Amino acid sequence: MTSLPGDSGDGGFEEKEPEAEARPVVCARCGARAEGPEPTWTCSVENGVRQYFCDACSREHLRAIEGRLDSAWW
């Protein structure tokens, strides 16, 4: 099989740099920081933007989250 110019021939799969994944996650509500993904945090996609909420903010606004209200309404 012939590869196209600029094609690495690996089937389109690229390995990511470890540093690129190591950026801190910040709560969109209170600004709390986490060094990596936290299993108790909530991830929400609002208007095409991914936002994370810490466990305290998630608990406080659980009914609004379950009602699928945007965080602007909290």
Secondary structure, DSSP 4 states (H G I P E B T S, - for coil): -PPPTT--SSTT--PPPHHHH-PPEEBTTT--EESS--TTSEEEEETTEEEEE-HHHHHHTHHHHHTT--GGG-
